[in-house]
Amino acid sequence: MSVSSGSAPAGRRVATVAVVVADYDEAIAWYTHKLGFELLEDVALGEGKRWVVVAPGNGGARLLLAQAADAEQRSRIGNQTGGRVFLFLETDDFARDHALMIERSVEFREAPRREAYGTVAVFADLHGNLWDLIEPRG
């Protein structure tokens, strides 16, 4: 199969993103209770490792919750992107989801704002990774 520069074969997509966490069970509880994600997989791999996958219930990208295994990985918890927004949680109803997340004590770092691309507000996950809650302009 010949693939030219700048093009990708059909059928590929970014499906799963790894998030380094301090504790599997704490992270599962946060993502399922605070964000309403579904626990899709929780498989013991031996030696204390697990394959833990959560996702919003819409068939989009999934998160692999990867418990830090050493000091270097632990140093990255909560700052996997150097303080920039890391992940984007897209919604079809910003007001509904923003209110629900506040009710569930999700920490928003700013008030909602309207941008050219949609309505957005930055929030932090349980370890401080920054996310955008965003309703795309439509």
Residue, then its C-alpha position, 0 to 999 in steps of 0.5 A: m500500500s502506498v501512502s503519500s506524505g500528509s495522508a493517512p489510510a482510511g479507518r484510523r482514528v485516535a481512540t484512546v488517550a492515556v492519563v497518568v493517575a495516582d490510584y486506579d480506584e480513586a480515578i475511576a470514582w472521579y471520572t464516573h461520579k464527577l463527569g458521568f463517564e462509564l467504566l468500560e474495562d477494568v482488567a487485572l494485568g498482574e503485578g498490580k497493573r490494570w487496564v482501566v478504560v473510561a469514556p463518556g457514553n457516546g462512543g467517542a474517544r476513551l481514556l486509559l487510566a494508567q497508574a503511575a509506576d515510578a517516580e518519573q511517572r508520578s512527577r507527571i501526574g496532573n501536569q501531562t501537558g506543561g500546564r496547558v489544556f490537555l483534553f476537551l469534553e464536547t457537549d451539545d448543551f453547555a449550560r446543562d453540563h456546566a451546571l451538573m458538573i458544578e453540582r458534582s463539585v468539579e473545579f472550574r478555573e474560569a467562568p464560561r466564555r463565548e469564543a469564535y469556536g464555541t462556549v467554553a470553560v476550563f476545569a481541572d480533573l482530580h489531579g489538576n490536568l486542565w480540560d475544556l468543557i466546550e459546546p462548539r459553535g454551531 
